[in-house]
Amino acid sequence: MSSAGLELSVSSFLREADQFKLGRLATEKPHPLTLQLSQFAQKSPKKALNILHQVDCLAINKLLRRTQKILDLHTSIQSTLKSGGRIFLCGCGATGRLSLSLESFWRQENRYPQFKDRVIGLAAGGDTALIRSIEGFEDHPQWGAKQLKEAGFSRKDLCIAITEGGETPWVIGAVQAAEKISDRPPYFVYCNSDILLIKIAKRSSKVLTHPKINKLSLEVGPMALAGSTRMQASTVLMAGVGFPLLYALETKATVVKHIKNWAQATHHLTPGKLVPLCRKEAELYKKGGYSLYRAEAQTALTLLTDTTERAPTFSLHPFENTQDKHSHPALCYLYLPNCKSPQLAWKTLLHRPARCLEWPELQGKAGYRRLLGFDISTRALSNRRRHTPHLTEIHWNLGLDRVEVFWHDHIQYKSTQGHNKIVIQFNSPETQNLSRHLLLKMLLNMHSTCIMGRLHRYEGNLMTWVRPANKKLIDRAVRYAQILLKQKNCSQSYTELVRTLFKYLPDLKPDDSIVHKLVAHFLAHKKMVKKIPKN
């Protein structure tokens, strides 16, 4: 980047930086229970898993206090469906995947077949963003409005806009458009304090003070991994929206019963049983090996969500696309065993035809052809066998009252399955689809977070390998660098950190840590200054 281009980028970001300085929000703060999470993951993975489980349980306890607000949403959903309207779920990143998952669960449940096509999940960037986010897309509120309108949102429909932090521009654009189009006040669902959001972000203030937008705050406090809202925030949001949606035409008492049963099952989980698999998978990656997750149609979306979210959270190589030449393989990939083509695999995964964006401004990054390049059919199995060494296949099977996990190395396929098998009972009368997927999601989140701790992909509970793909993540990277520098007695201004980040950004590789680069840069500078002799 030229000096002029660097200054332009830095100046452009700093003009808006105050609107993206989100460190005071609870979902961005380090959790006091997990300050030594990375150390535990490396030395005592069972302790790390148990702490992660504890943070999940605390978040769910907070959700239970919001039951009446959730029932208000249930009333709105029920009224919309009975009146001939549709439910549009809108999210970005983790909440985009959440929205697509809830639509899929609705289609799988088939409890109300006459309403099968009346729930539409929209992810920022379309279905292609399910497997790889479109960088910078979430920073454009006008694109949220455009995507909602192109999906056919009408005056009879209800929009439920979901954002973990409560400040995502794309989601805000969607909910503002919905308020203007529909006769039904839309819902804005989020996990932070109204007071702080109004103070910090003007875009959030416009929504939270709007009399014709319903607000549903599901505050859960800090994430187990600071800023990683794919964990507790997205779990609580999936439950807070999912239960009133999937039991839309049933009684409020039924909704409450299922929420309580799921909470009970969560408290009785035994994540420590995952330790052998955590050790196995982490060791595999350390030795240059790769994994392949086998995903049955029922569980595929939940498995894909966790595996694909590892890349942006921990700055790993994302899922490779067959249309890219010389792309580096992702540490883990996923396939559907009964699908022989990518077209069938994606339709099976989504339980409907794909909805992609063919916008010229996206230059094919979000189109259907691009989606098919992420080949999650049985071809992925043969490709991985050919091109990746030391391949381990991992099966997560979701039963009515348990999760079963087993794995085998392809070079040692005849190894005894019983030696590589884990069973985790749910210990609850709850056997409904959403509850079981939420339990599976939490186990996967704990598992992948423990693995990444063993691979040194975060420090303490700071997401030091965050990839600065949008303005919010640029601010997060700068804040975490400031924290680490302060721990090393090296203070640095926000502006200088931003300037240095933009300097490194053009050459940043998928598996580089921008936070560590910033820390190393300023520590080296501090040493040089000390060496300069004083006159």
Secondary structure, 3 states (H helix, E strand, C coil): CCHHHHHHHHHHHHHHHHHCCCCCCHHHCECHHHCCHHHHHHHCHHHHHHHHHHHHHHHHHHHHCCHHHHHHHHHHHHHHHHCCCCEEEEECCHHHHHHHHHHHHHHHHCCCHHHCCCEEEEECCCHHHHCCCCCCHHHCHHHHHHHHHHCCCCCCCEEEEECCCCCCHHHHHHHHHHHHHCCCCCEEEECCCHHHHHHHCHHHHHHHCCCCCEEEECCCCCECCCCCCCCHHHHHHHHHHHHHHHCCCCCHHHHHHHHHHHHHHHHCCCHHHHHHHHHHHHHHHHCCCEEEEECCCCCHHHHHHHHHHHHHHHCCCCCCCCCCCCCCCCCEEEECCCCCCHHHHHHHHHCCCCCCCCCHHHCCCCCHHHHHHCCCCCHHHHHHHHHCCCEEEEEEEECCCEEEEEEEEHHHCCCCHHHHEEEEECCCCCCCHHHHHHHHHHHHHHHHHHHHHHCCCCECCECCCCCCCCHHHHHHHHHHHHHHHHHCCCCCCHHHHHHHHHHHHHHCCCCCCHHHHHHHHHHHHHHHHHHCCCC
